[in-house]
Amino acid sequence: MEWFLSLIVFGGAYLIGSIPAALFLPAFKKEARKTKSGEAGRHHIYRINKKRWTWTLISGFNFGKGLLTAYLTLKFFPGDFYLLLSAMMGLLLGEVFPIWSGFNGGSGLDAAAGALFLVNPFLILIWAALFLAFYLFLRQRVIAALIAIFVLPLIIFLTRHIYFTDNTLLLILPVSMLIFQRILERVPDLVREKSVKIQNGEG
């Protein structure tokens, strides 16, 4: 019976995670249609309209999906770690592989941040501090995000008997691995964009 409930929670979280921003943010419907898959992720939409507020609005929307998923899970299944894990994975897979846009979505970073904000906000503070430190040093947002995502599970592992638990590590490992992989897939596009700018005398 427990596995059946986990499946229901996973499916519900997947549906929440897969909700496209363009469905509730009409301003992005036209841009979403111009992408290869109709996906309304902030990176894809920004590449079309070049408006910086795109990042903020879509990030907030995805963050809200994470908040909603975590809130519902903690409210109806308080203290059940495995159902929380099922909800987190469903949320991320829905965000990363949404059924509405050919299973081609975003990185899942904002949605995960929204969920973890309710589950353990200290994790968000650690990641943000790591990201800021590496960004100030490297001045590369994507690379800083990758390093921060890679280092976060290591910090939890090394301090799991002091500040964190084994469950925290079990929760954050699959989340970090999936997000890391999705962001890593963007690196070739960024390299090509940088090469074009250099060729045009912009970089």
Residue pairs with C-beta under 8 A, 6 or more apart in sequence:
2 82
5 83
6 82
6 83
6 86
7 86
9 73
9 77
9 83
9 86
9 87
9 90
10 86
10 87
10 89
10 90
11 90
12 72
12 87
12 90
13 69
13 73
13 86
13 87
13 88
13 89
13 90
13 91
13 94
14 90
14 91
14 93
14 94
15 94
16 65
16 68
16 69
16 90
16 91
16 94
17 65
17 69
17 90
17 91
17 92
17 93
17 94
17 95
17 96
17 98
17 108
17 111
18 94
18 95
18 97
18 98
18 99
18 100
18 105
19 65
19 94
19 98
19 100
20 32
20 39
20 40
20 98
20 100
20 101
21 28
21 32
21 40
21 41
21 42
21 45
21 57
21 58
21 61
21 62
22 28
22 29
22 31
22 32
22 38
22 40
23 40
23 100
24 61
25 40
25 57
25 58
25 61
27 57
28 40
28 45
28 54
28 58
31 40
31 44
31 45
31 48
31 49
32 38
32 39
32 40
32 44
32 45
32 101
34 48
35 44
35 45
35 48
36 104
37 101
37 102
37 104
38 100
38 101
38 102
39 98
39 101
39 102
39 104
39 105
39 106
40 58
40 101
41 58
41 105
41 106
41 107
42 54
42 55
42 58
42 59
42 62
42 106
42 110
43 106
43 107
43 186
44 106
45 54
45 58
46 52
46 54
46 55
58 110
59 110
60 110
62 95
62 106
62 110
62 111
62 114
63 110
63 111
63 113
63 114
63 117
64 114
65 91
65 95
65 111
65 114
66 91
66 110
66 111
66 112
66 113
66 114
66 115
66 116
66 117
67 114
67 115
67 117
67 118
68 114
69 87
69 88
69 90
69 91
69 111
69 114
69 115
70 84
70 87
70 88
70 114
70 115
70 116
70 117
70 118
70 119
71 118
72 87
73 83
73 84
73 87
74 84
74 118
74 119
77 83
77 84
81 167
81 171
84 119
84 171
85 170
85 171
87 115
88 112
88 115
88 171
88 174
88 175
89 174
89 175
91 108
91 111
91 112
91 115
92 108
92 111
92 112
92 175
92 178
92 179
93 178
94 105
95 105
95 106
95 108
95 111
96 105
96 106
96 107
96 108
96 178
96 182
97 103
97 104
97 105
98 104
98 105
106 182
107 179
107 182
107 183
107 186
108 175
108 178
108 179
108 182
109 145
109 149
109 179
109 182
109 183
112 175
112 179
113 124
113 127
116 123
116 124
116 175
117 124
119 171
120 168
122 163
123 152
123 156
123 168
123 172
126 152
126 155
127 148
127 149
127 152
130 147
130 148
130 151
130 152
131 144
131 145
131 148
132 144
134 143
134 144
134 147
134 148
135 141
135 144
138 144
142 183
142 186
142 187
142 190
145 183
146 180
146 183
146 184
149 176
149 179
149 180
149 183
150 176
150 180
152 172
152 176
153 169
153 172
153 173
153 176
156 164
156 168
156 169
156 172
157 169
160 166
160 168
160 169
194 203
197 203
